[in-house]
Amino acid sequence: MSVAILQDGLLSVPAVISVLWFAGYVNAFNFMDGINGISGTHAAIAGSTWLLAGALTGASTAAAIGSIVAAGALGFLPFNFPSARAFLGDVGSYFFGAWLAAGALIIATEIGIAVAVLPLSLYLSDTGWTLLARLRRGLPWHQPHRDHVYQRLVRGGWSHARTTGVVAAFTLLLGASGFAASTSGLVGVLVPVVSAVVLNVLYLSVPSLVFDDVPAVGG
């Protein structure tokens, strides 16, 4: 009996992790969809990374998922960037976020966790760091705010196009790290993963580096 319970418990761990990942990333995607082009470029780069990694490694499912995500994002971008004639809104952002979250789960099992997650990691780091900072200041984490890194750049005077360009550049480098991880052995994966950590830390530091920091909004 105890062995069966232990086995059931161990078998449920991936399911719990998957649910937490799905809920966390979908909400992060929604939180980050706040300026023209940011989520379209994020999804296009992630999808393209998965497509290339899948094609190179012979992972047909990863390639198919990547092509669908990239095509959907690239089809939407002309209507949202640089001038916005259409917006994802909550429905669109949850739809795209769910596609990316589900795709990452599948690709993690087919190619590896690094290539699945690294192209998406900037949205996670920006959201996680922002919510943690608000909690440290005693502010409600669930209330609307403008404390994300990209929002602080816009409040500092950057245009949507320039801010989206910076986010896209970091996402592209993170995608390249994920792609490198998909073609490396176990030891070789360490370098792309460390590079991704450094890139995310650097991205989080951009407001401080270019503006002597833009203070967070109080509420």
Protein Blocks (a to p, Z undefined) as FASTA:
>chain_A
ZZmmmmmmmmmmmmmmmmmmmmmmmmmmmmmmmbghklmmmmmmmmmmmmmmmmmnopak
lmmmmmmmmmmmmmmmmmmofbdfbdfbjmlmmmmmmmmmmmmmmmmmmnomklmmmmmm
mmmmmmmmmmmmmmmnopafkbccdfbfklmmmmnopafklmmmmmmmmmmmmmmmmmmm
mmpcfklmmmmmmmmmmmmmmmmmmmmmmnnpaaddfZZ
